[in-house]
């Protein structure tokens, strides 16, 4: 429940995670709990991500996902009309956090 007050980038500003009806980015889950968010950056061919707690297993999982998206999928959109341009502000916010 403590994660409900975490601030994430919404469409126009920071918003509490608990106030969202949809996540602004892909979720990082750990045993059913949202522990972070990620976006694929096709320009750098890497994942921009943030997590409320980091450990080696999480970093390895992100690296594995990054390799899979890069090598097998080429991109990971949040929804069908998502584009690298529309994703840019979310990527920047994730890299900043």
N, C-alpha and C positions, 0 to 999 in steps of 0.2 A: 504494500500500500504506500510505502514511502516514495515510490517512483511516480506516483500520480502527479506530484508537484514539479517533477523535472521539466525544465524548459527545453523545447525543441523548436526548430524553425518551421512555422506554419506557412501558409501561402504568402503572407505579407509581413509577419512579425513573429517574435518568440511567443509560444503558447505552451501552457501546461500539458504534459503528455496525457493526463487524465481528462482534459477538455477536448480531445480529438475524437472524431468519429472514424477517421482513417489516418493511418500513419503517413507522414510525409516522405518517408524513405523505407527501404527494406528493413525488416526487423532482424536483430541478432537475438536469438532465444537461447536460454539456458534453463533446462528443466521446466519449461512452460512460462518462464518469466522473461519479459523484454529487458535485455541488459545493454542494448545498444542499437545503433542504426548504421546502415551502409548504403552507398551508391557506387555504381561502376562508372569510372571516368574513361571513356573511350579515347580521349586525347592522350592520356598518359598510360593507358592500358593497365590501370590499377584500381584498387578499391579504396575509396575515401570512407573512413569509418570513425565512429566514436563509441566508446563503451563506458559504462559507469564503473566497472571494475575490470581490470585486465590481468590476464595470466598467460602463461606459455601456451596452454591448450587453446585458448581463444585466438591468440596470435597465429598459431598453426592452422586453425580452422579458417581464419580469414585468408591466409596465404593460399590454402588449398582451394578455397572458393574463387579467389582471384585468378589462379591458374586455370581452373575449370571454365570460368566465364571467358577469359581471354582466349584460351586455346580451343574450346569446344563450341561456345556460343557466340563469341564476338561482341556481345553487349548484354546488358540485363536491365530491361525497362521496368518501371514500376507499373505502367499501364500502357495500352496500345498506342496512345498518342504522345507518350513521353519521348523526348528527344534529347540529344546531348546539350543543345542550347537551353532547353527548359530545365534541365538538370543542373546546369552550372551554378546557380545560387545555392542549391542544396549541397553540392559537392564542396563549394567554398566554405559553407557553414560547418560541415563535418570536418574539414581539414583544419579549421580554426579552433574548433572545440577540443 
